[in-house]
C-alpha cells in the first residue's frame, strides 16, 4: 500500500479529535491527499454499528467486542484499505488499540482473544504510526466535565477508571514501540499539535509524490 495509516489513541477527553483534525489540515496544506475517519464508525454502515453500541451501553461485553471488530473489518475493507492503495494519508481517531484497552484491560476480556480477532479481521495490517495522547487523569476528567462531554459509560468513569485507561494506553505505547509514540497531551492545542507534527515528520516521509524526470 502506498499511503500511510496514522491512528490517534488515548483516554476520553485527551483531545484526540481536535488533534486529528489539526493534523489533517496541516497535511492538506502541504498538498497531501488526506482522509480523516474514526472508530467505531467511519462509513455509513459502521456509523450505524456505532449507534447500536451507543444505544445499548449495557450490551454484553463480548457482543460489544464482536460488533466493534465487525465495524472495524468493514471500515478496513471498504474505506481504509482502498484509500491507502490510492496513496492517501488516512488518519483514524481510535483503532484496535482502543479495544485492547477498553475491552481487554478495562472489561477483562483476555488480550489473546482480542488479538486473535485482530488477526482474523485485519491479518498483519498495522498502523504506520500510532500517536498515543497522554495526559494526567485529573486533567482529562476535568476537560470532559467542563466541556459537558460526559456522555457515554467510559466518559462517566471516576478518576480511578481514567487512570486505568491511561496506564493501559501507556502500556500500548511501550508494547508496540515499533509503531506507537507517547505524546504529552498537556498544554495548548497548538503546542500539542507541534509535538505531533514533529513526530509525524520524524517517523514518516512525506512532501508529495516524487516528480518524474523523464
Ligand atoms: P470516542 O468518544 O473517542 O469516539 O469513542 C467512543 C467510545 O468508544 C470511547 O469511550 C471508547 C469506546 N471504544 C471502545 O470501547 N472500544 C473500541 O475499540 C473503540 C474504537 C472505542
Boltz pocket constraint, residues with backbone or C-beta under 6 A from the ligand:
constraints:
  - pocket:
      binder: B
      contacts: [[A, 12], [A, 38], [A, 39], [A, 40], [A, 68], [A, 93], [A, 94], [A, 95], [A, 96], [A, 97], [A, 98], [A, 99], [A, 100], [A, 102], [A, 103], [A, 152], [A, 154], [A, 155]]
      max_distance: 6.0
